[in-house]
Amino acid sequence: MRVYFLSCVPAVLRLNGMYIGTVDGFERRIELNPSDSVFAEITPGDNLQSVNFFMDEKFFTNPPEFIDLYLAENDAFVYVREYAPKDVKIEVIYQTRFQGNLVTIFRQGGIYLSCEGKEYDLSPLPQSFASATAEVNTIAGYEVLTVRGGKTLLIISQNGQKIFLNSAENAEFGQTLKITVPFETCTASKAICEFSYDGERLNLIGGHTEETYTPEEIHFAFFESVLTRGDYIKYLDNELKEKAGELKDYLGEYVSVTVPPEKFFTLHGDIKAVGLVYPKGKNLFEIKYYAVDITDRKISNIYPAE
């Protein structure tokens, strides 16, 4: 099995105590047999805790909490999603009073949101809230507290409830809430969503997807458009358009689109292919490869690349 290692931050990889190299957003790969039970240790910088685990048959069916594991053909992609900090003392990042609620964002190992008023709520936040800015806005006449943590937007209601937490490129407040949400896609697609608000919860009342791509990316644009419920029919030739309603059942419930590794093209040649990622278990995913034929700049065939 060929195993690719990736990490959310730069880190050092050791296998059975031997230094292998550094890992980050670009994969480092090795060949191993799961029955050999290789001991892996990955150590990041920035005073973060290292992680370690045995890469055995159990690992490839039940990965630890901090890892997302992707299986494809005879490949495995090991992505270390998070590291725990060594310093676990309490640190207040942001605190304010809003509509009778004491709102606190603090760090204690992870980062958390505490809202204390008529009720008490404690919930984790993404690491992007290590630095936070906030302001009061109004939706449909109701005040809300909006907190920015990097590219992530948090909205808290007058009752101290978390009503929105997602990446948001832009947010417009008024009679409705309009959000521009960037997708993590190869073609930089964006969803424009509009919500109504009744003082307690947001309700989606409209939206559309904007897509950008080059002719060389048409296969990525198509599969990502299906995923994000965009206008994917425009990528198809006339014959396939008649079968467009069957595509979602044919492709299944995939959650992201990825680029096949170099090994794939060595085996299959230079074809227009993508990897579709399907949930298989907790932190466990399966990648299936699909390819397309293109005729006159339109997709004329879609098939599994086996």
C-alpha positions as CSV (number, residue, x, y, z in Angstrom):
1,M,0.0,0.0,0.0
2,R,1.2,3.5,-0.8
3,V,0.5,5.9,2.0
4,Y,0.6,9.7,1.6
5,F,1.0,11.9,4.7
6,L,-0.3,15.4,5.0
7,S,-0.6,17.8,7.9
8,C,-2.6,21.0,8.7
9,V,0.7,22.7,9.8
10,P,4.3,21.8,8.9
11,A,5.5,18.9,11.0
12,V,8.3,16.2,11.2
13,L,7.4,12.6,10.3
14,R,9.1,9.6,11.9
15,L,8.3,6.0,11.3
16,N,9.6,3.4,13.8
17,G,11.8,6.1,15.2
18,M,13.4,6.9,11.8
19,Y,13.3,10.5,10.4
20,I,11.4,10.5,7.1
21,G,11.0,14.2,6.4
22,T,8.6,17.1,6.9
23,V,4.9,17.0,6.0
24,D,2.4,19.8,5.3
25,G,-0.1,20.5,2.6
26,F,2.0,18.6,0.1
27,E,2.0,14.9,0.6
28,R,5.0,12.8,1.4
29,R,4.6,9.1,0.5
30,I,5.9,5.7,1.5
31,E,5.1,2.1,0.7
32,L,4.1,-0.1,3.6
33,N,2.2,-3.3,4.5
34,P,-0.6,-2.7,7.1
35,S,0.3,-6.1,8.8
36,D,3.7,-4.7,9.6
37,S,2.2,-2.4,12.3
38,V,4.5,0.7,11.7
39,F,4.7,3.2,14.5
40,A,4.2,6.8,13.3
41,E,5.1,10.0,15.1
42,I,4.3,13.4,13.7
43,T,5.7,16.4,15.5
44,P,4.6,20.0,14.7
45,G,6.2,23.3,15.7
46,D,4.6,26.3,17.5
47,N,4.6,24.5,20.9
48,L,1.9,22.0,19.7
49,Q,1.7,18.4,21.0
50,S,3.0,15.6,18.7
51,V,0.7,12.8,17.7
52,N,1.5,9.1,17.4
53,F,-0.2,5.9,16.4
54,F,0.4,2.4,15.1
55,M,-0.4,2.0,11.4
56,D,-1.9,-1.4,11.4
57,E,-5.0,-3.0,10.1
58,K,-7.1,-1.5,12.8
59,F,-5.9,2.0,12.0
60,F,-7.1,1.7,8.4
61,T,-10.6,0.9,9.5
62,N,-10.8,3.1,12.6
63,P,-8.5,6.1,12.5
64,P,-7.9,8.3,15.7
65,E,-9.9,11.4,16.3
66,F,-7.2,13.8,15.1
67,I,-6.8,12.2,11.7
68,D,-8.9,12.1,8.5
69,L,-8.1,9.0,6.5
70,Y,-8.9,8.6,2.8
71,L,-8.7,5.2,1.1
72,A,-8.5,4.8,-2.7
73,E,-7.7,1.7,-4.6
74,N,-4.4,0.6,-3.0
75,D,-3.6,4.0,-1.6
76,A,-4.2,5.8,1.7
77,F,-4.1,9.5,2.5
78,V,-3.4,10.3,6.2
79,Y,-4.3,13.9,7.0
80,V,-3.5,15.2,10.5
81,R,-6.4,17.6,11.0
82,E,-5.4,19.1,14.4
83,Y,-2.8,19.1,17.1
84,A,-3.4,19.9,20.8
85,P,-1.4,22.8,22.3
86,K,0.9,22.0,25.2
87,D,-0.2,25.1,27.1
88,V,-3.7,24.4,28.6
89,K,-4.1,27.4,30.9
90,I,-7.2,29.5,30.4
91,E,-6.8,32.6,28.2
92,V,-9.6,35.0,27.4
93,I,-9.5,35.9,23.7
94,Y,-12.7,38.1,23.6
95,Q,-15.4,39.0,26.1
96,T,-18.4,41.4,26.0
97,R,-21.9,41.8,27.4
98,F,-24.7,41.6,24.8
99,Q,-28.4,41.8,25.5
100,G,-28.0,40.5,29.0
101,N,-25.6,37.7,28.0
102,L,-21.9,37.5,29.0
103,V,-20.2,36.3,25.8
104,T,-16.7,34.9,26.2
105,I,-14.3,33.3,23.7
106,F,-11.5,31.6,25.5
107,R,-8.7,29.1,24.9
108,Q,-8.1,26.1,27.2
109,G,-6.4,23.5,25.0
110,G,-8.9,24.2,22.3
111,I,-10.9,27.4,21.7
112,Y,-14.5,27.7,23.1
113,L,-17.5,30.0,23.1
114,S,-19.3,30.6,26.4
115,C,-22.7,32.4,26.5
116,E,-24.1,33.0,30.0
117,G,-27.5,34.6,30.4
118,K,-30.9,33.1,31.1
119,E,-29.3,29.9,29.9
120,Y,-25.7,28.7,29.7
121,D,-24.1,27.3,26.6
122,L,-20.5,26.1,26.0
123,S,-19.4,25.0,22.5
124,P,-16.0,24.6,20.7
125,L,-14.9,27.0,18.0
126,P,-12.4,26.6,15.1
127,Q,-8.8,27.5,15.6
128,S,-9.3,30.6,13.4
129,F,-10.9,32.3,16.5
130,A,-7.5,32.5,18.2
131,S,-7.9,36.1,17.1
132,A,-11.4,37.5,17.1
133,T,-13.2,40.8,16.3
134,A,-16.9,41.6,17.0
135,E,-19.6,44.1,16.3
136,V,-23.4,44.4,16.7
137,N,-25.5,44.2,13.6
138,T,-29.2,44.1,12.8
139,I,-31.2,41.5,10.9
140,A,-34.9,42.2,10.3
141,G,-34.9,44.6,13.2
142,Y,-33.3,42.2,15.7
143,E,-29.8,42.9,17.0
144,V,-27.2,40.1,16.7
145,L,-23.6,39.9,17.8
146,T,-21.3,39.0,14.9
147,V,-17.8,37.7,15.6
148,R,-15.1,37.2,13.0
149,G,-12.4,34.6,13.4
150,G,-10.3,34.8,10.2
151,K,-12.6,33.8,7.4
152,T,-15.1,32.3,9.7
153,L,-18.3,34.1,10.8
154,L,-20.1,33.5,14.1
155,I,-23.5,35.1,14.8
156,I,-25.1,35.1,18.2
157,S,-28.8,35.9,18.9
158,Q,-30.2,38.2,21.6
159,N,-30.9,35.0,23.6
160,G,-27.3,34.1,23.6
161,Q,-27.7,31.3,21.0
162,K,-25.2,30.5,18.3
163,I,-27.3,30.8,15.1
164,F,-24.6,30.8,12.4
165,L,-21.0,29.4,12.2
166,N,-19.5,29.0,8.8
167,S,-16.9,30.4,6.5
168,A,-18.2,33.6,4.9
169,E,-16.4,35.8,2.5
170,N,-19.0,38.6,2.8
171,A,-22.0,39.3,4.9
172,E,-24.8,41.9,4.3
173,F,-27.2,42.7,7.1
174,G,-30.6,44.3,6.7
175,Q,-34.1,43.0,6.3
176,T,-32.4,39.7,5.5
177,L,-28.9,38.2,5.9
178,K,-27.0,37.7,2.7
179,I,-23.8,35.5,2.9
180,T,-21.2,34.7,0.3
181,V,-19.7,31.3,1.2
182,P,-16.6,30.1,-0.6
183,F,-16.4,26.4,-1.3
184,E,-13.1,24.6,-0.9
185,T,-13.1,23.7,-4.6
186,C,-10.6,23.6,-7.4
187,T,-12.7,26.1,-9.3
188,A,-13.2,28.7,-6.5
189,S,-17.0,28.3,-6.5
190,K,-19.1,30.5,-4.2
191,A,-22.6,30.1,-2.8
192,I,-24.7,33.3,-2.4
193,C,-27.3,32.5,0.3
194,E,-30.1,34.7,1.7
195,F,-31.7,34.1,5.1
196,S,-34.8,35.4,6.8
197,Y,-34.7,35.9,10.6
198,D,-37.4,35.7,13.3
199,G,-35.3,36.6,16.3
200,E,-34.5,33.0,17.1
201,R,-33.3,31.2,13.9
202,L,-32.1,31.8,10.4
203,N,-34.1,30.3,7.6
204,L,-32.7,29.9,4.1
205,I,-35.0,31.6,1.6
206,G,-32.8,31.7,-1.6
207,G,-29.4,31.2,-3.0
208,H,-27.4,30.4,-6.1
209,T,-23.8,29.2,-6.9
210,E,-21.2,31.2,-8.9
211,E,-18.6,29.2,-10.7
212,T,-15.3,30.1,-12.4
213,Y,-13.1,27.7,-14.4
214,T,-10.8,27.3,-17.4
215,P,-11.5,24.9,-20.3
216,E,-8.8,22.6,-18.8
217,E,-10.8,22.4,-15.5
218,I,-14.2,21.5,-17.0
219,H,-14.3,18.1,-15.4
220,F,-13.5,19.5,-12.0
221,A,-16.1,22.3,-12.6
222,F,-18.8,19.8,-13.5
223,F,-18.3,17.4,-10.5
224,E,-18.1,20.4,-8.1
225,S,-21.2,21.9,-9.7
226,V,-23.1,18.7,-9.0
227,L,-21.8,18.7,-5.4
228,T,-22.7,22.4,-4.8
229,R,-26.1,22.2,-6.6
230,G,-24.9,24.6,-9.3
231,D,-26.0,24.7,-12.9
232,Y,-24.1,21.5,-13.8
233,I,-26.3,20.8,-16.9
234,K,-24.5,23.5,-18.8
235,Y,-21.4,21.3,-19.0
236,L,-23.2,18.4,-20.7
237,D,-23.8,17.6,-24.4
238,N,-27.3,17.3,-25.7
239,E,-27.4,13.5,-25.2
240,L,-26.3,13.6,-21.6
241,K,-28.6,16.5,-20.8
242,E,-31.5,14.1,-21.3
243,K,-30.1,11.9,-18.5
244,A,-29.1,14.8,-16.1
245,G,-31.8,13.8,-13.6
246,E,-30.1,10.4,-13.1
247,L,-26.6,11.8,-12.3
248,K,-27.0,12.3,-8.6
249,D,-28.1,8.7,-8.1
250,Y,-25.3,7.5,-10.5
251,L,-22.5,9.4,-8.7
252,G,-23.9,9.0,-5.1
253,E,-23.5,11.2,-2.0
254,Y,-19.9,12.4,-2.3
255,V,-18.7,15.3,-0.1
256,S,-15.8,16.7,-2.0
257,V,-13.7,16.6,-5.2
258,T,-10.0,16.0,-5.2
259,V,-7.1,15.7,-7.7
260,P,-5.9,12.1,-8.4
261,P,-2.3,11.4,-7.4
262,E,0.5,11.0,-9.9
263,K,0.3,7.2,-9.5
264,F,-3.2,7.3,-10.9
265,F,-2.2,8.8,-14.2
266,T,0.8,6.4,-14.5
267,L,-1.8,3.6,-14.4
268,H,-4.6,5.1,-16.4
269,G,-2.9,7.6,-18.8
270,D,-3.7,11.2,-19.4
271,I,-7.4,11.2,-18.9
272,K,-9.8,13.8,-17.6
273,A,-10.4,12.3,-14.1
274,V,-11.2,13.4,-10.6
275,G,-11.5,11.7,-7.2
276,L,-14.9,11.8,-5.5
277,V,-14.7,11.6,-1.7
278,Y,-17.4,9.5,0.1
279,P,-17.9,9.1,3.9
280,K,-17.2,5.6,5.0
281,G,-17.1,6.0,8.8
282,K,-16.0,8.4,11.5
283,N,-13.0,10.4,10.1
284,L,-12.8,7.7,7.4
285,F,-13.5,8.3,3.7
286,E,-13.3,6.4,0.4
287,I,-12.1,8.0,-2.9
288,K,-13.6,6.7,-6.1
289,Y,-12.2,8.0,-9.4
290,Y,-14.4,9.1,-12.3
291,A,-13.4,10.3,-15.7
292,V,-15.2,12.1,-18.6
293,D,-14.9,12.3,-22.3
294,I,-15.2,15.8,-23.8
295,T,-16.5,16.5,-27.3
296,D,-16.7,20.1,-28.7
297,R,-16.1,21.4,-25.2
298,K,-19.0,19.5,-23.7
299,I,-18.9,16.4,-21.5
300,S,-20.2,13.5,-23.6
301,N,-19.5,10.5,-21.3
302,I,-19.0,9.9,-17.5
303,Y,-17.6,6.7,-16.3
304,P,-15.7,5.1,-13.3
305,A,-12.0,5.1,-13.9
306,E,-11.1,1.6,-12.8
